[in-house]
Amino acid sequence: MRRFRLWLLLAAPLLSDPANAAPADAPAAAAATLDTVLVTGSRSSTRTVKNSSTPIDVVSAQELVATGQGNLLDALQRTLPSLSQVGGYQSDQESLVRGYQLRNLSPGYTLVLINGKRRNASAYVSGANGGGFPGHAWADLALIPIAAIDRVEVLRDGASAIYGSDAIAGVVNILLKTQASGGSAWLESGSSDGDGSRTSVRGNLGLPWGADGFVNLSAERTRQHSAIRPLTYQPDYLSYPAIGADGSLVALGSYNSLPAGATRNPAEATRDAQANRIYSSADYALTSAAVNAGRSLGDTLQVYVTGTASDRTANAAQNFRQPATISGVYDAAGVLTVWPDGFSPSIQSKEQQYNGTAGFKGALAGWDYDASVTYNRDTIRTYTRDSANFSLAYPGAPTDFYDGKVDYLQQLANLDLRRAIALPALASPVELSAGLEYQHEDYRRAPGQWESYTGFGAAAFIGFAPADAADATRNSKATYLGASANVTEHWFVDAAVRYEDHSDFGDVTTGRLSTRVDVTERIGVRATLSNGFHAPGLAARYYQVTGNCPCGTTLVAQVDSPVARALGASDLRPEKARNYSVGVTFDPAQNVHAALDVYQIDIRDQLGQSSQIGYNALDPANVVDYGNSPLSAAQQSTIDGLLGSAGIAIAAGEAYYVSYFTNVGDTRTRGAELTLEATQDTDWGRLRYTYAANAGRTEITQVRSVPRALQGLPNIGLLTETSEYALRYRSPTYTQVAGVSWSQARWSVNLNLNYLGPLKRLTNGQKYQLSPVLVSNLSGSYTIGGGWSVDAGVDNLGNKRTRKIPETARNASQRASTTFTYEYGDVLGTVGTYWFGRINYRF
């Protein structure tokens, strides 16, 4: 009941009649969004937010800037409750290429478009080093310059029949500015609690191109410093080797305790007790630019060009390596030969992404056509900084390592046809659409320097070895048809079908039927039925990473490698989905619009990661599996036979584990979404109210069987209880976003409230729930005149940060060391309250 009372409290202003307080000639409500003609989710040219047959959100450029966020991903997360971002601190590269979820689903199920054209997924694929969405890659929204954006349309429904692979959860379509004159520039700076400062410089310029064309240019530069929230080691949790009775260095006891008969190392007195800076936000420098241009070439022909480019260097801090736990870098006297006081490695990512589309629009033989080609490329080079490879000889060996690169290339050619045909039996012309599309993809992974992967490899991130290299291509061909019309004045129907043939896994046919009935002038009912799919990415099919550490070797094997096949791996199947949604739209009063939608998404053959197959023979008398459960001689022999058939042998005193990507099972996600929007004009200014809520739940409906080759082994399953929890409870159970803005003459004020529902978690076998949290944001603006204005604001007024794991869910080692104190992947970050100011100039 508590959550529903809050819903009513936040929505109360919207359920009154704002029109009663407004002058008779008050402008139409929220014309910038509600009456905007949509270009996403249908090939019809007459749909708006108010009369759409599917749920769509429109976020304006002004709303994005008002959030005070440094990039598009963070800004959208502040305004859309159905889009949840994984915050907190994340694993390795996933803290740099951040994931987001639409309707509680993987970011790999959300398609991103720029001006209606497909944008590539990142070259990074989740899965290694604890990635949260195994086998999935997604478009990085943080790389798109906010200065170039006119508005963002977010379709909250499946649309594979219109756009192809990936559009299972929905579509994010980013529309760029088209002004042919004027421009803007702004400088923004801010900081959190003494650190985490950010400075952004952005600019936009519109120029004419010919008599009726435009060239719109945008550029921005953002420098984000890390916000560090270190924890203090417990006094009895030591950092340095102890001093034995004979004066020699001796190993510490369990949980870094002082062993019997030894004394503390004198260096403990001056140690940095807050050396572990893993609880921090990423540090990055991002430069991005965009161009959007178009003009007529005669009466019926138009040419257009769209392009974006981004360059980002980012660093993510990793766990501190204490001098007492550094292996293999001591000299004969037991003295560390590198990093005598320990070290804090970091993972550095240098990424360049280029995206471009060029095309023609025109009319021929009664059809409107749009012919285009698109080029997308993302290259990520990874480095491990301030680290060490315990297998190398120090001094002399490197402490900075080049780990290798991944490169993803996507090229598309598209022909889209449309025309309207009047039929006497229908209330409106039938809008027909048809098209052809060809797509070519290329994925490459190149090894790093020898020192990054040999032996134990670089601490924090092990480089790609030559055996992990990949060079793969594929192509696909698609054709699609669509038709939409008003059957009667109040009944709209939209249908689409698409056929795709992929060179690596075969063909897929998808369809979509959407309809809307306007029951009265104020009430409409809508429904959509569709099926969709997510093609397994090249990066997932050819993914292979070898990891070496003092505890053994881990191999995430390529699916079609001999060792993966020996362990029962099979070809990755496309993930297929069925979407059902029903909704009602309601205008309870003048200038008030509301919508409620319920949905169900069934996904078959979700991607995941297999169990770790192998054993730890560091103690030959006590051989254990990956979960430290004892193995019998017969079970050990079975594993030896499976791995031996692929040429892998585990010697006494070694540990070796193998896993691979696989289709793990089926899920069902059900949820409801409510949106409310209203405007009110008074003698003291205009008020705009917004409210949106999303509640969803995911269930696992089927788990795939363990391969026959592994059925005789203990503790083997495609989904452990921990991975099931991660799959079901990735985002809050419900989310609410409420906002009110006031503007009059030169002044404006915006208040935004984000209420994040409970998060269910499972750690060390303990189930628990993180309580709901309210995040509030306040900003204001004053127009000076002459094109100048200033903004100021505070984000996260209550200083909410990543929440702590309950003590009962942390084991003795974690409690002693303060590691795993904060919730991994919490929707909250480490920054807390953030103050910012901005100066703007428009011309």
N, C-alpha and C positions, 0 to 999 in steps of 0.2 A: 504493500500500500504506500510505503514511503516514496517509491519512485514515481507512482502515479500522481501523488500529491504535488511532487515537483513539476511533473509535466503540466499539470493544470495551472500551477503558479506561473510558469514561464509562458504559457500560451494564453493566459487570461486576457491581455490587451488585444489579442487578435480576435477573440470571440465576441468582443463588443462591436459596435457599429461605428467605425471611425468616420464614416460619411456624415454622421449627425453633427460632428464638430467642424465640418469643412464647408467652405463656401459652395454655392450651387454650381459654380463653374470650375470646381477643382479639377486638376488634370487627371487623366486616367492613371490608375494605380500601377506603379512600377513598370512604366512602359518600356524601360530599357531591358527588362528581362521577360515579363509575362507576355508581351506582345511582339517580341522579337521573332522573326521568321526563322525557323530552325533549319539547319542543313545536316543534322545528325539524326540517325535512327530511322530515316525514311527517305525515299527518293521523291516524295511529294514536295512540292514547292509552296504549300499553303498552310503548313502546320506551325503552330506557336506553342509556347509552354502551356497556355491555357487550354488549347484544344487538341493537344497531342494525344495520340493513341498509346503512347508509352511514356514512362516517367523520365523526364529530362530536367536537369538543373542547368541554369545559365549563370555563370559568375563573371561579372564585368571586370575590366581592368582596374577601375576605381576600387572595387571591393578587394581585389588581390593586393593592391598597394596599401590599402588601409590596414591590413593585417600586420604590417611592419615586419613581415618575414623576409628572409634573405633570398628565397628561391620559390619557384612555383609549387613544388611538392609540399613544403611547409605551409604555404598560403592556402592551398586547396584543403589541406587537412584541417585548417582552422575554420573553414566555411562549410564543409560538406560532412555530415555525420555518417554517410554511407561509405566514405573513404577514410580508412584508418591506416595510420603510418606506424610501422614498427620503430619505436624510439629507444630510449635507454642507451645501453651500450651493446653493440652487436659484435658478431665474430669477424675479426680480420677484415677482408674486403667488403663484407656486407655492411660495415659501418661507413663505407665510402659510396657504394652503389646501393642506396637504401630502398628497401621494399615498401610497398603500400598495398592495401587490400580494399577492394570494392565488394561489398556484400559478404565480408568475412572470407573471401576466397583469395587464392594466391595471386600476386601481381602478374604472373604469367598469363592469367585469364582476362586481363584488361588490355584492350587494344588502344594504342595512342595514335592519333592522326594529327597532321599539321595541314590546315586548310583542306581537310578531307582526304589527304594522301597519307599512306601508311608510313609511320616512323619506325625505325629499327629497334629491336631489343638490344640491350647492352651485350658486349662481348663477354662480360662476366656471367657465369652460370652458378647458381646457388648449389651448394652440396658439400664442398670441401670445408674442413675446419668448422663444422657445426652449422653450416648455412641452414636457414629456416625453411626453405622451399626447394627441396632436393630436385635437381634436374631442370629447374625453371630459370629463365632469363626474362627480363622485362625492360621496357623503355625507361630511361632515367629522366624523370620529369625535372629534376633539379638542374639539368643542363640547358633548359630552354629559357632564353632571356625574357624576363617579365616586361621589360621596356617595349618589346615587340608585340605584345599581346593586346588584342582588342577585346576578346571575350573567350571564355572556355565553356563548351557545351559538354555535359557529362550525361551520357545515356546509361541509365541504371537498368539494363535488360540485355539479354543475349541478342547478338546481331551477326552471327557467323554467316547467315544466308545473304547478308548485304556486303560484309567486309571480308569474310574469310576467316582463317585460323585466328585464334586467341580471343575473339570477342564473345567469351562465355559469360563473364560477370558484367561486362559493359564496355563502353567506349568513351575515351576522353578525346574530344576534338578541339584543338587549339586554333582559333581563328586569329590571324595576324592583322595588324593595322593596315589601312588602305588610304590614309590621308595623302593628298598630293601637295599639301602646303603646310606651313607651320611646323611646330615641333615642341619638344620639351626636354628639359634636363633637370636632374636632381641629384643631390648629394645627401647620403644618409649615413649616420653613424650611431652606434649604441654600444652598451656593455651590460654584462650581468654583474654578479657579485665580485667585483674586482678583477675579473678576467672575462674570457669569452667575448671580447670586443669584436665588432664587425663594422666594416666601412664599405659602402657601395656607391659607385658612381654609375649613373645610367643616363642614356640619351636616346632621343628619337627625332628623326627628321623626315619630313615629307617633301618630295620634289615632283614637279610635273614631268610627264613623259609624253611628248607630242601634244596634240590638241585635247585629248580626253584621258590620257593615261596617268599613271602615278608610279613613283619609286619611293618606297618607304624603307628607311634605314634605321636600324637600332643597334646599340652596343652597350655593354655594361661590364663592369669589373667589380668583383666582390672579394674582399679579404676577410676571412673568418678565422679568428684565433680560438684555440681550444679553451673550453671551460672545464677546469680540473676540480674534481671533488675527492681528494685523497682521503683514505682512512688511515688510522694510526695503528701500527702493530701493537699487539698486547706486550706488556713488559717482559713476560716470560717466553715470548716467541722470539728466539734469537736469530740473528742475521749472519754471524760469522762462525767459522769452525771454533770449537772450544779449545782450551789449552790443557793438555794432559799433564799428569804428574811429572813427566820427564821433560816438559816444555815443548813437546811436539804438538802439532795440530791434530785434533781428533774430531770425528764426525759427531754431529749433534744427535740427540736422542729423538724419540718419536715426537712429532709435532714441534720440531725445532727446540726441544727442551735441552737443558744442560745435563749431560750424562754423568753418572756417578763417578766420583773421584776426579772430576775435571773442574776447571775454573773458567769463568767468562773471558772471552777475548777482550782485551782492553779497547779494541775498536768499537765495541758495543756502546761505549759511553758517548761516542760522537756520531753514531749511525743516524741516518735519516729515517725516522720511524714512519714517515709518510712517503716513502719512495715509490710505492705502487700507485701509478696514475692511470690504471686501466679504466677507472670510472671518470671518463672524460668524453667530451664531444670531439668530433674530428676537426682538425685544423686544415684549412684549404684556401687556395687562391683560384678563382674561377674567372675566366675571360670568355665572353660569348658575344656573338653578333648575329644579326638576321637581316635579310632583305626580302621584301615582298613587292613585286612589280607587275604591272599589266597595262595593256593599251590595245586600242583597236587597230586593225590593219584592213580597213575597208568597212563596208556596211555590215557584213555578217561574220567577220573573222576577228578573233582576239588572241593575243599572245600573253602568256603569264610566266613568271619565274618566281620561285620561292627557294630560299636557302637559309640554313643556319649553320653556325660553326661554334665549337666550344673547345676550350683548352683548360683542363683542371689538373692541378697538382694538390694532392691531399695526403695527409698523414694521420694515422690512427695509432694511438699508444697501446701497447700490449703489457701483459703482466711483467712486473719487475722480477728479474732473476737475481736471487740473493747469492752472495759469495759462498754461503754454506752449501748451496745446491748446484753450483756450477760444476759440471763433470768434465774431466778430461783436459783441463787447461791449467793443471798444477805442475810445477817443476819438481825435481827430485827432493827438494826440501819441503814440499807441501805448500809452496807459496803460489798464489794465483799469478799466471803470466799475462793475463789480460783482465781488465775490469776488476781490480782488486776490491772494490767496494760494491760489486754487483753492477747490473746494467738494466736499463729500460729500453728494450727494442721498440721499434715502430715499423709499421708497414706503410710504405709510400706508394702511391698510385699516380702515374702520369698518363692522363687520358686525353685523346683527341678524337672528337666526333664531328663528322661533316655530313650534312644532309641537303639535298637539292632536288627540286622538281622543276621541269620546264614542260610547257604544253600549249596546245591551241584549243580554242573553243570557237564553234561556228555552227552554221546551219546548212544542211544539205538534204535535198529530197524530202523535206518535211520533218526531218529529225534534227534535234540539237545534239551536237557531239562535243566530247571533251577527250582529246588524245594527249597523253602525257607519258613522260619517262621520269623515273625517280632513282636517285643514287644515294644510298645511305652507307656510312662506314664508321665503325667504332674500333679504336685501337687502345689497348691498356697495357702499359709497361709497369711491372711491379718490382719494387726494391725493398729489401730489408735493411733498415738503418740501425746503427749503434747496437750491433748484435755480435754473435760469435758462432762459429761452427766447432763444436767440441771435439770433432775428429781431426782438426788441423793443429799445426804446431804454432804456438804463440810464444814470444812476439814474432811478427813477420806475416802471419796470415791476415786476411782482410776482416774488417768489422762492418763494412758496408757491402751489400751483395746485390747484384742484378739477378732477379729471379726468373726473368723470361717475359714473354708477352703473349697476349691473345688478340686476335683480329677477326672481326666479323664484317662481311660485306654483303649488302643486299641491293639488288637491282630489280626494278619493276618497269613494265610497260603496260599501259592501260588504255582501253578505248571504251568510253561510256556513251551510250546513246539514250536519248529521251524524246518523247513526243506526247502530245495530248490528242486524244481522239474523242469527239463528242458522240455519244450514243443516246438516242431518244429515251431509252428506258431508264437511264440513270440521271440523278439530279445534278451531276457535274461531269465534265469530261474525264475519261480514263487517262491517268498519267502512266504511260508505259515507260519502262526502262529495260535496257539490255546492255551487256558488256562482255569484254574479253580482257583477261589479265594474264601476264606471264611474269614469273618471279624466279630469279636466280640468286642462290645463296652460296657463300664461301666462308668457311671457318678454318682458322689456322691457330695453332699453338706452338710457339717456338721455345726451345730450352734456354735457361739462364746460364750464367757463368758456372764453371765446374765447381767452384768452392761453395756455391749456393745449395747444391743438392748432394754432393758426395758425402759418404759416411752418414753422420747424424743430420747433416744439412744445417742451414742457417736457423738459429733459434727464433721462433715466432712465426716465420713463414718460410717453408722449404721450397727452394727453386724447382722449376720444371726440369726434369731429366730428359735426355734424348729419347728414352723409351716412352715418355709421356707426350712427345710431339704429335701433332695432328695436322692434316691438310685434307679437308673434305668439302665436297660441293653437292648441291642438289638443285633441282628446278621443279617448278610446278606450273600447271596451266589451269585456268579457271574460266568458266563462262557463267553468266548469271542473267536472270530475268526478274522483272518486278512489275506490279500493276497496283494502282491505288485509285480510289474514286469514292464519291459520296453516292451510295446506292439510293438513299433518299436524302432529303434535306438535313436529316438529323442522324444518319447512319453512315459512318465512314469505314471503309475496309482497305487494308494494305497487305499485299501478299508478295513474297519473294522466294526464289529458289536459286541455289548455287551448286555447281558441280566443280570439283577440283580433282586434279590428278597429280600426285606427287611421285617423283622419280624413285624415292626410297621406300615408301610404305604403301603406295597404291592410291585409290580414289576414294572420295568422300562426297556425299550429297547432303546438303542441308536445306531446310525450309523454314519459313517464318510466316505466320498469319497473325495480324494485329487488327483490332477493330475498336471502334468507339461509337457509343450511342449517346446523343444528347437528350436526356430524358425531359429536361426543361431547359429554359434559358440559363439556369444557374447550376444544374446538376448534370454531370456526364458520367458514364460508366465505360471503362476500357478494359481490354484483356488482350493478352499476347500468348501464343503458343509457338515454340521454336525448338530446334535442335542445333547443336553447334559442336565444335571440336577444337582441340589444341594439338597441333602437330608437334611431335617430339623434336626439339631443336637439334641442330647439328652439334652444338656444344654438349648436349646431353648424350647423344648417340656416340660421340667420339671422346667423351670425357675420360681422362685417366690422370691420376695424381699419385705419386709415391711420396710417402712421408716417413722420415727416419727420426727417431728420438731415442734417448737412453733406455726407454721401456720397450723398444722394438721397432718394427717396420709395419706401416699401414699402407695398403694399396687400395685405392678406389679404381677398380679395373674397368677398362673399356668393355662395353656390353658384349661385343663380338670377339673379345680376346680369348685365347685358349684357356686361361685360368678362369675367367668368368663363365665360359661355357661348361667347364668341368664342374663348376659349382651350381649349375642349373640355370644360368642366365638364358634368357630368350630375347628376341628382337623387341624393342620398345614399341608398344602400340599407341596410336593416337588416343588422347583422352577425349571422350565423347560426352556430351551433355544434352539434357532436355530441360528447357526452361518453361515455367508456367507462371503467369502473373495476372492478377485481377485488381482493378483499382476503381476508385470513384473520385471525381473532382467536384468541388462544391464552392460556389461563390455566395457565402451567407449574407454578404452585405456589399454595398458599393465599395470598390477599392480593396476588397478582401478576396483572396483566392486560397483554397485549401485542396489538398490531395492526399488520399490514403491508398497505398498499394500493398498487397501481400504477394509473396512470391515463393516458389519452390524451384530449386536447381538440383537436379540429379546428375552426378558426374560418375562415369564409369572408367575404370582403369587409371586412377590417379597415380602420378609418378611418385616414387619414394626411393629409399635406399635400403638395400638388403641388410640382413644381420652381418656382423663381423665374423668371418669364418677363419679359424686358426687357433693358435694356443700360445701360451707363455711357458717356455721351458727354462726360464732363468734358474729355477730350482728343479732339476730333473726328477727329484723325488716327490714333487708336488706340482704337476702340470695342471694349469687352469685355463679356462676359456676367457673370452673378452670380458665377461662379467665376473671373473674370479671364482667361478664354480669349478670344482675338481672334475677332471676328465679321467675316465677309465682307460686302461691300456687299449681296449678294443676301439673306443671312440677316438683316441689319439691316432691309432692305426688307420681308421677311416679317413681322418683329415689328411694324414700323410699320403694316402693313396690318391685322394682327390687333387691335392696340390702337386703331388709328384707327377701326375699325368700331364701337367702343364710345365714341368721342369722346375718346380719350386720345392725346396727341401728346407725344413726347419731344423737346425742343428741344436744340440744340447747347449743351454746357456743363451738361447735366442728366443725372441718372440716375433710372430709374424701374423698379420690379419689381413684378410681380403674382403672387400664388399663391392657392390656395383649398383647402378641405377636399375630400377625395375618397376613395373606396374604393380602397386601393392593392394589396391582394392577400390571400393565404390563408396561414395558419400552422398548424403542428402542434406541440403541447406534450406532451411525455411526461415522466413522473416517478414517483417512489416516495416513500412516507411511512411512517415507522415510529414508533410510540408505545409506551412502556413505563411502567407505573406500579405501585408497590408500597408497602406499609406494613409496619412492623416494630415490635412492642411489646417493650420490654426492661425490665429492672429500673431502668434509668437514663433512661427516657423513651421517647417514640414517635418513630420515624424514618419519613419519607415520601420515597421516591425517585421522580423523574420523569425521563424521557428522551424526546426526540422529534427526529426527523431528517427532512429533506425534501431531495430531489435532483431537479432538473428540467432540461429542455433544450427550447428552442424552435427550430424550423426553419421557414423560409419555403418553402412548397410551390408557390406560384405568385405571380407579379407581374403585375398588370394592364398591358395594353398602353398605350403613350402615345397620347393622342388624335390622330386623323388630322391635325388642324390644326397639331400641333406636331412631326410626324415629320420635317420637313426641317431642324429646328434641332439644333445639337450640344449634348452634355452635358445632355440632357433625359431624365429617367426618373422614374417615380413613386416609386421607392425607390433612393436613392443608397447607396453602401456604408456611409456613416456612419449613415444612418437605418436600414439593415438591422441594423447592430450594435446600435443603440439598441433596436430591436424585439426582438432575440433575447436580449440580455444585460443586461436592465434590473436583474436581481437576482442575488445570488450563485448559483453553480452548485449549491451545496448549503449547507444550514444545519443546525446541531445545537444543541439546547437541553437542558442537563442541570441537574437541581436536586436538592438534598437539604435537608430541613428537620428540625429536631429540636425537640421541645417536652417540657417536664416542669414540672408545677406552674405557677409564675409565669414561667418562662423559655421563650423560643423563639429559634431561630437559623435563618436561611435563607441558603443559598449557591446562586447561579445562575450557570451558565456558558453563554455564547453563542459558538459557534464558527461564524464566518461564512466561507464558502468563497471561492474566487477569483472575481474580477470581470474579465471581458474588456472591453476598451475599444479605441476607435479615435479618435485625435486627430491632426489634421494629416496624415492618410494613414498614420500609424504605428500598428500593432497592438501591444498589450501586455496584460499581465495583472497585476492587483493581487493580492498574495499573501493567503492566508487570515489571519484574525486572531481571537484569542480575547479576548472581553470578559467579565470576571467581576464579579459584584455580590454584596455581602454585607450582611445586615441582621440586627438582633436586636431583641427586645422583652422588656420586664419589666413584669409586672402589679403595681402598687403596692398596690391594694386600694381598696375604696370606689368602684369604677367607673373609677379612674384607671390609666393605663398609659403607658409611654414607649417610643418606638422610636428607633433610630439606625441609620444604614447608610451605605454608600459604593457608589456606582454607577460602574462602569468603573474597577476598581482599577488596571488597568495603564495608565491614561491614554491609551487609544487614541483617535486623532482622524482626521479626514479625511486620506486618504493622498495623497502627492504624485504628480504626473504625471512619468514619467521624462523626463530632460533631452532624450533623443533624440526625444521626441514633442512638444517645444515648439520653436516657430520662434525665429528670432533676436530678433524684437521682443519676444516673450514672455519669453525668457530675460533680456533687458536690463531689462525693466520689472518683473519678478516677477509679472506678471499670468498667470493660468491656471497657477499653481504647484500648486494642489490640485485633486484630482479632483472635477469637477462631478457632483453627484448621488451621491456615495459613500454607502453605507449607514451609515457612521459620521458623526457630527456634529462640530462644532467645540468642543464643551464640554469633553470629556475627563473626568477624574475629578471626581465630584460627591459632596460630603458632605451629609448631611441628618439632621435630628432632628425628632421629632414627639411631641407630647403629646396623649393621647386621653382622653376622658371619656365613659363610657356610663352611661345612667340608665334 
